[in-house]
Amino acid sequence: MKHSIFLITSILLLACNNESESDNDNTSKGNNPDPDIQNDSIALTDTVSLINEIETIPNGVSDVLSYFDEELELPLLLDSLFLKDLPNAKPIKGDVVNKLLSGLLNHDLNTTVQYTIRSFNHIDSLKSVGAYEEYVENLDIGMTKMSDAFALFKTELDPHTILLLWSLESSSYEACPYFDDKMVFVTLIYENEIGETLLIAEESRSGDPPMSAYALYTSTIDHTNKLKIKGYSLFEEEDYETEELISDVSKNNYSFSISEGKFIER
């Protein structure tokens, strides 16, 4: 995925060296001997979905789930319109983000995530000690200015699996090199444990003239637990001698099934 985007990211990473160096139910249905007797509490428990049974979930997972208030039903469509206007969502801090990332999948789709996460954790730590405003006042070119994470929504995939969709939004100081990213991840909660996490949607722009790059990745998740991702990447560079604009376009398609807290590529 997006090797050309990675070139731009590498440039930004070099430009930001000073930044990184200066910081771092089961509730039983009951064995009632009389099937005609209906116990209200048992009947209620039988209808409660996995998503709402937070009290039965280990504390670490319960803490994470408490950030996800909005619920959506399948099928899910994360297209360019969704990315353009991400829902107003609850901000999440570094400790929660790092829990969600504990099962980050080693996959091409997650190629550039590590740099984004390091920048987010750096800025989140500055905010926690009241040092963010001073940091912004002393920004240099290529440095990350804004990096925030948001809990978007949760979806019950099956009686054992919850999907948590969350975003990372980041942008640089207003000069070249520059970048502006919106990333949407899905984290699997399987049988009350945090499973794998995958980047499933993204819109990003970056550049350092005469080079620029753009990437758009969209996805769908259907009722059969199938995840499909379509990617488009554009890398452009102007030839110094001829001033000709050289373009490189790449398209990628990925298909996964979701099973037992894991993404299985097909």
C-alpha positions in Angstrom: 0.0 0.0 0.0 1.0 3.6 -0.8 4.8 3.2 -1.2 4.9 6.7 -2.8 3.0 8.1 0.3 5.7 6.5 2.4 8.4 8.4 0.5 6.7 11.7 1.5 6.3 10.4 5.1 10.0 9.7 5.2 10.8 13.2 4.2 8.5 14.5 6.9 10.1 12.2 9.4 13.5 13.6 8.6 12.2 17.1 8.9 10.7 16.3 12.3 13.8 14.8 13.9 14.1 17.7 16.3 10.6 17.1 17.5 11.1 13.4 18.3 14.5 13.9 19.8 13.4 16.6 22.2 10.6 14.5 23.8 9.1 11.1 23.6 -24.4 -14.3 30.0 -22.7 -15.4 29.9 -26.0 -14.9 31.8 -27.8 -18.2 31.8 -31.3 -18.5 30.4 -32.1 -20.5 33.5 -32.9 -24.1 34.1 -36.3 -23.3 35.4 -38.1 -26.7 35.9 -41.4 -25.0 35.0 -41.2 -23.6 31.4 -44.4 -21.7 32.0 -42.8 -19.5 34.7 -41.1 -16.5 33.2 -38.6 -14.7 35.3 -38.5 -11.0 34.3 -34.8 -10.6 35.0 -33.9 -13.6 33.0 -36.1 -12.6 30.1 -34.5 -9.1 30.1 -30.9 -10.5 30.2 -31.7 -12.8 27.3 -32.5 -9.8 25.1 -29.5 -7.6 26.1 -26.8 -7.5 23.4 -23.1 -8.2 24.0 -22.4 -4.5 23.5 -24.5 -3.5 26.6 -23.1 -6.2 28.9 -20.1 -4.0 29.9 -20.4 -5.0 33.6 -19.4 -8.6 32.6 -16.3 -7.4 30.7 -12.8 -7.2 32.2 -11.9 -3.7 33.5 -9.4 -2.9 30.7 -11.9 -3.7 27.9 -14.8 -2.0 29.9 -12.8 1.2 30.1 -12.3 1.2 26.3 -15.9 0.4 25.6 -17.1 3.3 27.8 -15.8 5.7 25.2 -18.0 4.3 22.4 -21.5 5.6 22.8 -22.8 5.5 19.2 -24.0 2.2 17.8 -24.4 1.4 14.1 -25.8 -1.7 12.4 -24.3 -3.6 9.5 -23.6 -3.1 6.7 -21.1 -0.4 7.2 -19.9 1.9 4.4 -16.8 4.1 5.0 -16.5 6.1 1.8 -15.1 9.5 0.8 -18.2 11.3 2.1 -17.8 9.6 5.5 -14.2 10.6 5.7 -15.0 14.2 4.6 -17.4 14.7 7.5 -16.4 12.3 10.3 -19.0 12.2 13.1 -18.6 14.4 16.1 -17.2 11.9 18.5 -15.7 11.5 21.9 -12.0 12.3 22.2 -9.8 9.5 23.5 -6.5 9.8 25.2 -3.2 8.0 24.7 -3.7 5.2 27.2 -6.9 4.2 25.5 -5.4 4.5 22.0 -2.5 2.3 23.0 -4.9 -0.3 24.4 -6.8 -0.3 21.1 -3.4 -0.7 19.2 -2.2 -3.6 21.4 -3.2 -6.0 18.6 -2.1 -3.9 15.6 -1.9 -6.2 12.7 1.4 -6.5 10.8 0.0 -5.7 7.4 0.7 -3.4 4.4 -2.3 -1.3 5.3 -0.7 -0.3 8.5 2.6 0.7 6.9 2.7 4.4 8.0 0.8 4.0 11.2 3.8 3.9 13.6 4.9 7.4 12.8 1.4 8.7 13.2 1.0 7.0 16.6 4.4 8.3 17.8 3.3 11.9 16.9 -0.1 11.4 18.6 1.5 10.0 21.8 4.0 12.9 21.8 1.3 15.6 21.6 -1.0 13.8 24.0 1.7 13.7 26.6 2.3 17.5 26.1 -1.4 18.2 26.6 -1.4 16.1 29.8 1.2 18.4 31.4 -0.1 21.7 30.0 2.8 22.1 27.6 1.0 21.9 24.3 0.5 25.6 23.7 4.2 26.3 24.2 5.0 23.5 21.8 2.7 25.0 19.1 4.3 28.4 19.6 7.7 26.9 18.8 6.8 24.7 15.8 9.1 24.4 12.9 8.4 23.2 9.3 7.4 19.6 8.9 6.4 19.2 12.6 3.1 17.8 13.7 0.8 20.6 14.9 -2.4 18.7 15.5 -3.0 15.0 16.4 -6.3 13.8 18.0 -8.0 10.5 18.4 -11.8 10.0 18.5 -14.1 7.1 19.4 -16.6 6.9 16.4 -19.0 4.1 17.0 -19.4 0.4 17.8 -21.1 -2.4 15.9 -22.0 -5.9 17.1 -20.8 -8.2 14.4 -22.0 -11.4 16.1 -22.8 -12.6 19.6 -19.1 -12.9 20.4 -17.6 -9.9 18.5 -17.8 -6.1 18.7 -16.3 -3.8 16.2 -14.9 -0.5 17.5 -14.3 2.2 14.9 -12.1 5.1 15.9 -10.1 7.7 14.1 -6.8 9.5 14.2 -6.6 13.0 12.7 -3.3 14.8 12.3 -1.8 17.7 10.4 1.5 19.6 10.2 2.7 23.1 10.7 1.4 25.3 7.8 4.5 25.1 5.7 6.3 22.7 3.4 6.8 19.9 3.9 3.2 19.4 4.9 0.7 16.6 5.6 -3.0 16.3 6.6 -4.3 12.8 7.5 -7.6 11.2 8.5 -7.3 7.6 9.5 -10.1 5.2 10.6 -9.2 2.0 12.4 -11.3 -0.9 13.4 -10.5 -2.8 16.6 -12.0 -6.2 17.2 -13.3 -7.1 20.7 -13.7 -10.9 20.8 -15.1 -12.7 23.8 -14.4 -9.7 26.0 -10.8 -9.4 24.9 -9.1 -6.9 22.6 -8.2 -8.5 19.3 -6.6 -7.2 16.1 -6.7 -3.7 14.8 -6.5 -2.6 11.1 -6.5 0.7 9.3 -9.6 0.4 7.0 -10.2 4.0 5.7 -8.0 6.9 5.1 -7.7 10.2 3.3 -4.3 11.8 3.3 -2.4 14.6 1.6 1.3 15.3 1.9 4.0 17.1 -0.1 7.3 18.9 -0.3 7.3 20.7 -3.7 7.9 19.6 -6.4 6.6 16.4 -4.9 3.0 15.7 -3.6 1.0 12.7 -2.7 -2.7 11.8 -2.1 -4.3 8.6 -0.8 -7.9 7.5 -0.4 -8.9 4.2 1.1 -12.5 3.2 1.6 -14.2 0.1 3.0 -17.3 -1.9 3.5 -18.3 -4.5 6.2 -21.3 -6.7 5.4 -23.6 -9.1 7.3 -21.4 -12.0 6.4 -18.4 -10.7 8.4 -16.6 -9.7 5.1 -14.4 -6.6 5.0 -13.5 -5.1 1.6 -11.0 -2.2 1.2 -10.3 -0.2 -1.9 -7.3 2.0 -2.2 -6.2 4.8 -4.5 -2.8 6.5 -4.3 -1.4 9.3 -6.4 2.2 10.5 -6.4 3.2 13.5 -8.5 6.6 15.1 -9.1 7.7 17.9 -11.4 10.9 17.2 -13.4 13.4 19.9 -12.6 14.8 20.1 -16.1 11.6 19.7 -18.3 9.1 20.9 -15.7 7.0 17.9 -16.8 4.6 16.6 -14.2 5.2 12.9 -13.6 2.4 11.0 -12.1 2.2 7.6 -10.6 -1.2 6.1 -9.8 -1.7 2.8 -7.9 -4.9 1.0 -6.9 -5.2 -1.8 -4.4 -8.0 -4.1 -3.3 -8.1 -6.1 -0.1 -10.6 -8.6 1.2 -10.8 -10.1 4.7 -13.1 -12.2 6.7 -13.4 -11.5 10.4 -13.3 -14.5 12.7 -12.4 -15.0 16.4 -10.9 -11.6 16.8 -8.7 -11.7 13.7 -8.7 -10.4 10.1 -8.2 -13.3 7.7 -7.1 -12.1 4.3 -8.7 -13.9 1.4 
